[in-house]
Amino acid sequence: MKKFYIPIFTALLVAVSFLSQGQVTYNSITSNPLGYTLDDPRFWGATTPAQFVDPSIPPQNPCNNCKINIYADVIIVPQSGFLLANGNKGTTSLIGDGFWLNHIVVNGGSINVYGSTTVTVNTYVELNGVTLTLGNNATDVGKFFVDDQITMDQASSIRISNNTFYIDANNTNVHAKSNIIGPINNFANGNSPDAGIYSFLPAPIGGFNYSLVLNENGIGTALHGFPFYNFNCSGPQPCTFGIINGPAITGPTAIPPNPFDFGTIFAQTTVLPVQLVQFVADKNDDGSVKLSWSTAQEQNASHFEIERSGDQAKWTSLGSVKAKGYSSTTSNYSFTDKEPMDGKGYYRLKMVDLDQKYQYSPTVLVSSTSTNNQALIIYNNPYSDMIRTRVHVSRAQNLVLTVTDMVGRTYISQNYPAQAGNNYINLQPNAGSSGMYILRIHGDTYDQTVKIEKQ
């Protein structure tokens, strides 16, 4: 097994190479009662001594374009490193320097913390182009203790997805470190290294190339104050220095009015809706219709209601599928309509949040391509006296046929006991002058609406 570390001065060299590599997914074990650390192969499922030396078991360091999914409590511990703690990025040796920077580097990809999970950072972590997402379920009460230093570039972000997950940078929990080994000195702490989250800016400001995101003294930038987080005070932890309750995300501060007041800090974020990336409908050989959809992310999601229509005007709910709730990775779902519409059938998703707010997906269409099975044929349109139709249904059912004018007045409404297959139905409207009318025929699996004209 390779150790989970790399010299920081090589990070820029490997950042180019990882872009050409395919993404590798690492899923941790779901329960960690023995307290395996992040770099332990057993935390990633290795069970035999032979696997301990397999470099494919734990994430490598640097982890290039990785998706790291953490499902169990874990401590991120230091390993031997190669960099001095004064922030210099020159080469240093293992012998004679006396103090080495121990750290983890992730280049690209994502880190996702799931469930009611506690993650404790006890070593220096560097994020380059990485999305770190905390929390995936509205009932999870997760904790992310920053007891050392995390630095991230401008392409990285940290998101707390729900209001029951929080970050604590006070370095006071049971796993707290007494010795911070990160490279950044904090102005508010006597120029001593301070646990917290920092963002590297593209160019140095006043001789310093970082901004403060979160530490025990509050938040702000390196040169202008430490404003206090005062949102989400109803979260699991009180509003105080060094604590962030979700939902929140890192983002840039405003440049005016102080030219030095910029950088990256946490900001309150609304719970994002479902991000739907695919919704398709396919007809199976047995005549049923399979609906498949995927989401790229879910925030505060409750469930999906599947709705069907024959005319995109009147919709019927067919059932529902439970959503994952909170997720920053692709989630796949499906639903089968075992008794689909005859002819054209339209489908849509009603995406419902936990607070019962909802939005609709685009509609998808499934239709029969067989001429013999065409759902509705009108033999005389325009008509003069009688409307002559052929209605094809896949199974026996009662049909309701109505004819209305363009302002909604009904001229005919009757039931018809249709048999499976073709049904020849003639309609005799009671009245009505020349002009346009609406014919609607609907049943359990049938819903067709067309315009007809009376001469």
CORJO-V107670 format. One record per residue. N is the residue number from 0. OMEGA is omega in whole degrees, -180 to 180 (999 if undefined). NEAR is the number of other ideal C-beta (glycine too) atoms within 12 Angstrom. Layout:
# CORJO-V107670
N_OMEGA_NEAR / N_OMEGA_NEAR
This chain:
# CORJO-V107670
0_173_25 / 1_179_20 / 2_-174_27 / 3_180_37 / 4_177_38 / 5_175_35 / 6_-177_29 / 7_-177_39 / 8_177_24 / 9_-175_25 / 10_-179_36 / 11_-180_21 / 12_-178_18 / 13_-178_28 / 14_-180_29 / 15_-174_17 / 16_-175_16 / 17_-178_27 / 18_-178_17 / 19_-177_12 / 20_175_19 / 21_-178_13 / 22_178_21 / 23_-179_25 / 24_177_21 / 25_179_33 / 26_-180_22 / 27_171_37 / 28_-176_30 / 29_177_19 / 30_-173_18 / 31_-176_26 / 32_-180_12 / 33_173_13 / 34_175_20 / 35_179_28 / 36_-172_31 / 37_-177_40 / 38_180_37 / 39_179_30 / 40_-179_31 / 41_176_27 / 42_180_38 / 43_172_38 / 44_179_25 / 45_-175_24 / 46_-178_16 / 47_179_12 / 48_-179_12 / 49_-179_11 / 50_-177_18 / 51_-179_22 / 52_179_15 / 53_-176_18 / 54_-180_20 / 55_-177_19 / 56_177_30 / 57_174_38 / 58_180_41 / 59_179_32 / 60_5_39 / 61_175_37 / 62_-173_40 / 63_179_32 / 64_-179_29 / 65_166_36 / 66_-176_28 / 67_-179_43 / 68_-177_32 / 69_-176_39 / 70_-175_28 / 71_178_31 / 72_-177_32 / 73_174_41 / 74_176_31 / 75_-172_43 / 76_-180_31 / 77_170_32 / 78_-179_29 / 79_-178_23 / 80_-171_35 / 81_-173_31 / 82_177_33 / 83_-176_29 / 84_-180_30 / 85_177_21 / 86_179_28 / 87_-179_17 / 88_176_22 / 89_-180_15 / 90_175_14 / 91_-177_23 / 92_179_14 / 93_-175_17 / 94_171_9 / 95_-179_9 / 96_174_19 / 97_-180_11 / 98_-176_21 / 99_176_27 / 100_179_41 / 101_-173_38 / 102_177_43 / 103_-180_44 / 104_174_45 / 105_-179_43 / 106_178_38 / 107_178_33 / 108_-174_37 / 109_171_36 / 110_-175_42 / 111_179_37 / 112_-173_46 / 113_172_34 / 114_178_34 / 115_-168_25 / 116_175_33 / 117_176_31 / 118_180_43 / 119_-179_36 / 120_-178_48 / 121_176_36 / 122_-178_39 / 123_-178_45 / 124_179_50 / 125_-179_47 / 126_178_41 / 127_-180_38 / 128_-175_32 / 129_171_39 / 130_177_30 / 131_-177_39 / 132_-178_41 / 133_177_47 / 134_180_47 / 135_-179_37 / 136_-174_31 / 137_-178_29 / 138_-180_18 / 139_176_29 / 140_-176_23 / 141_-178_41 / 142_179_37 / 143_-178_43 / 144_178_40 / 145_-178_45 / 146_172_43 / 147_-177_42 / 148_171_47 / 149_172_48 / 150_179_40 / 151_178_36 / 152_-175_29 / 153_178_25 / 154_-179_21 / 155_176_35 / 156_176_32 / 157_-179_44 / 158_169_39 / 159_-166_45 / 160_-177_43 / 161_-175_42 / 162_176_35 / 163_177_32 / 164_-180_43 / 165_175_42 / 166_179_46 / 167_-180_39 / 168_-176_44 / 169_175_27 / 170_-177_34 / 171_-177_20 / 172_-172_27 / 173_180_16 / 174_-173_27 / 175_177_23 / 176_175_30 / 177_-177_14 / 178_178_22 / 179_-175_36 / 180_176_36 / 181_-173_44 / 182_-170_36 / 183_176_36 / 184_-176_24 / 185_180_35 / 186_-173_25 / 187_-176_23 / 188_177_23 / 189_-179_10 / 190_175_14 / 191_177_23 / 192_-174_30 / 193_176_40 / 194_179_43 / 195_178_48 / 196_-177_47 / 197_178_45 / 198_176_41 / 199_178_36 / 200_-179_27 / 201_-179_16 / 202_179_14 / 203_177_15 / 204_-179_24 / 205_180_17 / 206_-179_11 / 207_-174_26 / 208_178_24 / 209_170_39 / 210_-180_44 / 211_177_47 / 212_-180_50 / 213_168_47 / 214_-173_44 / 215_-179_31 / 216_-179_29 / 217_180_32 / 218_176_41 / 219_177_34 / 220_-177_35 / 221_-171_38 / 222_-173_25 / 223_165_26 / 224_179_21 / 225_-179_28 / 226_-170_24 / 227_175_20 / 228_-179_34 / 229_175_20 / 230_-179_25 / 231_-178_30 / 232_178_18 / 233_-180_13 / 234_-175_30 / 235_178_27 / 236_-179_30 / 237_176_17 / 238_178_22 / 239_-178_23 / 240_176_28 / 241_-179_38 / 242_173_37 / 243_171_49 / 244_177_37 / 245_1_45 / 246_-179_31 / 247_-180_39 / 248_176_33 / 249_179_39 / 250_-178_22 / 251_172_21 / 252_179_30 / 253_179_17 / 254_178_14 / 255_4_9 / 256_-178_10 / 257_-176_17 / 258_179_15 / 259_-174_22 / 260_175_24 / 261_-175_27 / 262_-179_41 / 263_176_35 / 264_173_38 / 265_174_43 / 266_178_28 / 267_179_24 / 268_174_26 / 269_177_21 / 270_-173_31 / 271_176_27 / 272_177_26 / 273_175_38 / 274_-177_23 / 275_-178_30 / 276_179_20 / 277_174_21 / 278_-176_30 / 279_178_25 / 280_-179_33 / 281_178_22 / 282_179_28 / 283_-180_17 / 284_-180_8 / 285_178_13 / 286_178_24 / 287_-180_23 / 288_177_35 / 289_176_25 / 290_-180_39 / 291_178_27 / 292_-178_33 / 293_175_25 / 294_176_32 / 295_177_21 / 296_176_30 / 297_176_41 / 298_176_40 / 299_-176_36 / 300_179_39 / 301_-176_28 / 302_176_26 / 303_171_39 / 304_-179_29 / 305_-178_38 / 306_-177_30 / 307_180_38 / 308_174_30 / 309_-176_36 / 310_-178_28 / 311_177_22 / 312_179_15 / 313_-175_19 / 314_178_23 / 315_178_28 / 316_180_21 / 317_-176_30 / 318_-178_23 / 319_177_19 / 320_-179_28 / 321_177_18 / 322_177_35 / 323_178_33 / 324_179_31 / 325_-180_42 / 326_176_36 / 327_180_37 / 328_-178_30 / 329_177_22 / 330_-177_29 / 331_-179_23 / 332_175_34 / 333_178_24 / 334_-179_32 / 335_173_23 / 336_-174_32 / 337_178_20 / 338_-175_24 / 339_179_40 / 340_169_43 / 341_-176_38 / 342_-178_34 / 343_174_31 / 344_180_38 / 345_179_36 / 346_173_42 / 347_177_31 / 348_170_41 / 349_-174_31 / 350_-170_35 / 351_177_29 / 352_179_26 / 353_177_27 / 354_177_15 / 355_169_14 / 356_-177_19 / 357_172_24 / 358_-177_20 / 359_174_25 / 360_167_31 / 361_179_19 / 362_173_26 / 363_-173_31 / 364_170_27 / 365_-178_29 / 366_176_23 / 367_-179_26 / 368_-178_13 / 369_178_15 / 370_-179_12 / 371_-179_12 / 372_179_23 / 373_-170_21 / 374_-175_39 / 375_172_39 / 376_174_24 / 377_-173_28 / 378_-178_18 / 379_177_19 / 380_12_22 / 381_177_17 / 382_179_28 / 383_-180_16 / 384_-175_15 / 385_177_21 / 386_-177_37 / 387_-175_21 / 388_165_32 / 389_-177_26 / 390_179_42 / 391_177_32 / 392_-177_37 / 393_179_33 / 394_-179_22 / 395_-179_19 / 396_177_26 / 397_178_20 / 398_174_35 / 399_-178_26 / 400_179_37 / 401_173_30 / 402_179_37 / 403_174_23 / 404_-172_24 / 405_177_17 / 406_173_12 / 407_178_12 / 408_-175_19 / 409_179_21 / 410_175_27 / 411_175_30 / 412_-178_20 / 413_178_23 / 414_178_16 / 415_179_26 / 416_-176_17 / 417_174_32 / 418_179_19 / 419_-178_20 / 420_-178_17 / 421_177_22 / 422_-180_29 / 423_-172_20 / 424_176_32 / 425_-179_21 / 426_179_33 / 427_178_19 / 428_-176_30 / 429_-176_14 / 430_177_14 / 431_179_28 / 432_178_14 / 433_180_15 / 434_-177_21 / 435_179_21 / 436_178_34 / 437_174_30 / 438_176_37 / 439_177_33 / 440_-178_43 / 441_178_34 / 442_-177_33 / 443_-179_24 / 444_-174_35 / 445_177_40 / 446_-179_35 / 447_178_42 / 448_-179_28 / 449_172_28 / 450_176_21 / 451_-177_38 / 452_175_23 / 453_-180_29 / 454_999_16
